[in-house]
Amino acid sequence: MNWRRLCLVLAVLCAGLASMPPAGAHRLDEYLQATRLSIDIGHVDLEMELTAGAAHASDVFAWIDTNGDGEISGAEGEAYARQVLRSVVLKVDGYAVPVTLAGSSFPQFRDMRLGVGTIRLRATAKVPSAGAGRHQVSFFNTHRLESSVYLVNALVPENPRIQLGDPRRDAGQHGLTLDYTVIAETPSRLDRSFALLAGLAMAGWLLWRFGYALTHAAALLERWWCGSSSN
């Protein structure tokens, strides 16, 4: 093989590799919205990552940069984050619970144009403390249905008292419904020690009262016996 042919082969290989999409990349014209739920006894936390494909980045950036100055200000970012959260519905045991924004970060437009700029939102929802037994959480996202694809998952709980069931998703993965179980709390060593001391104190008090009653009865009996004998 001469040098000219070798260079031609290498050029073809390089062109082919350059045209291949990176592993794990989504389509250029999609707006990927991925949500992770973290369930605890008194709250449910949300982590949302929104990534626009390169062909869709200008549209998404324009939705956020409302004054068109080419920058996402803090106020513009917060306004868009709240708009996203208004498009989601979170329910616990069948009742909708309000979702509160806890934090957000926004990429530069140059990163969005490359399809690698990700918007990250953190939110939380306070829920009535779940008692022991079975419960259910459901989540549904309708933000920008016309151009989006969705993913939603539940993280493994940090609280060992919570056990997750199998998730159920709709065909488009807009939402997720999940049954979970809260295990009854095991009394701590301190609680057990306190209960034992309280029980011993109660037993001692009962023995003292019973002993006092027996002593008093014996004294009365002895007094009666002595009186009877003298007569």
C-alpha positions as CSV (number, residue, x, y, z in Angstrom):
1,M,0.0,0.0,0.0
2,N,1.5,3.4,-1.1
3,W,1.4,6.5,1.0
4,R,-1.4,8.1,-1.0
5,R,-3.7,5.2,-0.5
6,L,-2.9,5.0,3.2
7,C,-3.6,8.6,3.7
8,L,-6.9,8.2,1.8
9,V,-8.0,5.3,4.1
10,L,-7.1,7.2,7.2
11,A,-9.0,10.3,6.0
12,V,-12.1,8.1,5.4
13,L,-11.8,6.6,8.9
14,C,-11.4,9.9,10.6
15,A,-14.5,11.3,8.7
16,G,-16.5,8.4,9.8
17,L,-15.5,8.6,13.4
18,A,-16.2,12.4,13.5
19,S,-19.7,11.9,12.2
20,M,-20.6,9.3,14.8
21,P,-22.8,10.7,17.7
22,P,-21.2,10.5,21.2
23,A,-22.3,7.6,23.4
24,G,-25.4,8.3,25.4
25,A,-26.3,11.4,23.3
26,H,-29.9,12.2,22.7
27,R,-31.4,13.5,19.4
28,L,-30.4,17.0,18.3
29,D,-34.0,18.2,18.1
30,E,-35.2,16.9,21.5
31,Y,-35.5,18.5,24.9
32,L,-34.6,15.8,27.3
33,Q,-36.1,16.2,30.8
34,A,-34.8,13.7,33.4
35,T,-36.3,13.6,36.9
36,R,-35.1,11.7,40.0
37,L,-37.3,11.4,43.1
38,S,-35.9,10.9,46.6
39,I,-38.6,9.7,49.1
40,D,-38.4,10.2,52.9
41,I,-41.0,10.0,55.7
42,G,-41.6,13.8,55.9
43,H,-40.7,15.0,52.4
44,V,-40.1,14.1,48.8
45,D,-37.1,15.7,46.9
46,L,-36.8,16.3,43.2
47,E,-33.7,16.6,41.0
48,M,-34.5,17.6,37.4
49,E,-31.9,17.8,34.5
50,L,-33.1,19.5,31.3
51,T,-30.8,19.2,28.3
52,A,-31.7,20.7,24.9
53,G,-30.3,19.1,21.7
54,A,-28.1,21.3,19.6
55,A,-30.8,22.0,17.0
56,H,-33.2,23.0,19.8
57,A,-30.9,25.0,22.0
58,S,-31.7,28.4,20.6
59,D,-35.4,27.9,21.2
60,V,-34.9,26.8,24.8
61,F,-32.4,29.6,25.5
62,A,-34.9,32.1,24.2
63,W,-37.6,30.8,26.5
64,I,-35.4,31.6,29.5
65,D,-33.6,34.7,28.2
66,T,-36.7,36.8,28.1
67,N,-35.0,40.2,27.6
68,G,-32.9,38.8,24.7
69,D,-29.5,40.1,26.0
70,G,-27.8,36.8,25.5
71,E,-27.4,36.1,29.2
72,I,-29.6,34.2,31.8
73,S,-29.9,36.5,34.8
74,G,-30.8,35.2,38.3
75,A,-34.3,36.5,38.0
76,E,-34.8,34.9,34.5
77,G,-33.4,31.6,35.7
78,E,-35.7,31.5,38.8
79,A,-38.7,32.5,36.7
80,Y,-38.1,29.6,34.3
81,A,-37.5,27.2,37.1
82,R,-40.8,28.1,38.7
83,Q,-42.5,27.7,35.3
84,V,-41.1,24.2,35.0
85,L,-42.3,23.3,38.5
86,R,-45.8,24.6,37.8
87,S,-45.9,22.0,35.0
88,V,-45.3,19.0,37.3
89,V,-47.8,17.3,39.6
90,L,-46.6,15.5,42.7
91,K,-49.1,13.4,44.8
92,V,-48.6,11.5,48.0
93,D,-51.3,9.0,49.0
94,G,-53.6,10.5,46.3
95,Y,-53.3,14.2,47.5
96,A,-51.4,16.8,45.5
97,V,-48.6,18.5,47.5
98,P,-46.9,21.8,46.6
99,V,-43.4,21.6,45.2
100,T,-41.0,24.4,46.3
101,L,-37.9,25.4,44.4
102,A,-34.7,24.7,46.4
103,G,-32.0,25.6,43.9
104,S,-31.1,25.9,40.2
105,S,-28.1,26.3,37.8
106,F,-28.1,27.2,34.1
107,P,-25.4,26.6,31.5
108,Q,-23.9,29.1,29.1
109,F,-25.4,29.4,25.6
110,R,-22.2,28.1,23.9
111,D,-22.6,24.8,25.9
112,M,-26.3,24.6,25.0
113,R,-25.5,25.0,21.3
114,L,-23.2,21.9,21.6
115,G,-26.0,19.9,23.2
116,V,-24.1,19.5,26.4
117,G,-25.5,22.4,28.5
118,T,-27.8,21.0,31.2
119,I,-30.3,23.0,33.3
120,R,-30.4,21.6,36.8
121,L,-33.2,22.2,39.2
122,R,-33.7,21.0,42.8
123,A,-37.1,21.1,44.5
124,T,-38.7,19.7,47.6
125,A,-42.2,18.9,48.8
126,K,-43.1,18.6,52.5
127,V,-45.6,15.9,53.2
128,P,-47.4,14.7,56.3
129,S,-45.1,12.3,58.1
130,A,-46.0,8.9,56.8
131,G,-46.9,6.4,59.5
132,A,-45.9,2.7,59.3
133,G,-47.6,0.9,56.4
134,R,-48.1,1.2,52.7
135,H,-48.1,4.5,50.9
136,Q,-48.0,5.8,47.3
137,V,-46.2,8.6,45.5
138,S,-46.9,9.7,41.9
139,F,-45.2,12.3,39.7
140,F,-46.2,13.7,36.3
141,N,-44.4,16.2,34.0
142,T,-46.1,18.2,31.3
143,H,-43.5,20.9,30.6
144,R,-43.1,21.6,26.9
145,L,-44.9,18.5,25.6
146,E,-44.5,19.5,22.0
147,S,-40.7,19.1,21.9
148,S,-39.7,17.0,24.9
149,V,-38.8,13.5,25.8
150,Y,-38.9,12.4,29.5
151,L,-37.2,10.1,32.0
152,V,-38.2,9.6,35.6
153,N,-36.8,7.4,38.3
154,A,-36.8,7.0,42.1
155,L,-33.5,6.9,44.0
156,V,-32.8,4.2,46.6
157,P,-33.9,5.8,49.9
158,E,-31.3,6.8,52.4
159,N,-33.8,6.1,55.2
160,P,-33.6,2.3,55.9
161,R,-37.3,2.4,57.1
162,I,-38.5,3.0,53.6
163,Q,-38.8,0.1,51.1
164,L,-39.8,0.9,47.5
165,G,-42.0,-1.3,45.3
166,D,-41.9,-1.6,41.6
167,P,-42.4,1.7,39.6
168,R,-45.1,2.0,37.1
169,R,-44.6,4.5,34.2
170,D,-46.7,5.7,31.3
171,A,-45.6,5.0,27.7
172,G,-43.9,8.4,27.3
173,Q,-42.3,8.4,30.8
174,H,-44.0,11.7,31.6
175,G,-44.8,10.2,35.0
176,L,-44.2,7.5,37.6
177,T,-46.4,5.9,40.2
178,L,-44.7,4.1,43.0
179,D,-45.9,2.2,46.1
180,Y,-43.6,2.2,49.1
181,T,-43.7,0.8,52.6
182,V,-42.7,2.6,55.8
183,I,-41.3,0.1,58.4
184,A,-42.4,0.7,62.0
185,E,-39.8,2.4,64.1
186,T,-37.9,0.2,66.5
187,P,-37.6,1.6,70.0
188,S,-34.1,2.9,70.7
189,R,-31.9,1.5,73.6
190,L,-32.6,4.7,75.6
191,D,-36.4,4.3,75.1
192,R,-36.2,0.6,76.2
193,S,-34.1,1.5,79.2
194,F,-36.5,4.3,80.2
195,A,-39.5,1.9,79.9
196,L,-37.7,-0.7,82.0
197,L,-36.9,1.8,84.7
198,A,-40.5,3.1,84.7
199,G,-41.7,-0.4,85.0
200,L,-39.4,-1.2,87.9
201,A,-40.4,2.1,89.6
202,M,-44.1,1.2,89.2
203,A,-43.5,-2.3,90.6
204,G,-41.6,-0.9,93.6
205,W,-44.4,1.6,94.3
206,L,-47.0,-1.2,94.1
207,L,-45.0,-3.4,96.4
208,W,-44.5,-0.6,98.9
209,R,-48.3,0.2,98.9
210,F,-49.1,-3.5,99.2
211,G,-46.5,-4.0,102.0
212,Y,-47.9,-0.9,103.9
213,A,-51.4,-2.3,103.6
214,L,-50.3,-5.7,104.9
215,T,-48.4,-4.1,107.8
216,H,-51.4,-2.0,108.8
217,A,-53.7,-5.0,108.6
218,A,-51.4,-7.1,110.7
219,A,-51.3,-4.3,113.4
220,L,-55.0,-4.1,113.5
221,L,-55.3,-7.9,113.7
222,E,-52.8,-8.0,116.6
223,R,-54.6,-5.2,118.4
224,W,-57.9,-7.0,118.1
225,W,-56.4,-10.3,119.2
226,C,-54.8,-8.7,122.3
227,G,-58.1,-7.1,123.2
228,S,-60.0,-10.3,122.8
229,S,-57.5,-12.2,125.0
230,S,-57.7,-9.7,127.8
231,N,-61.5,-10.1,127.9
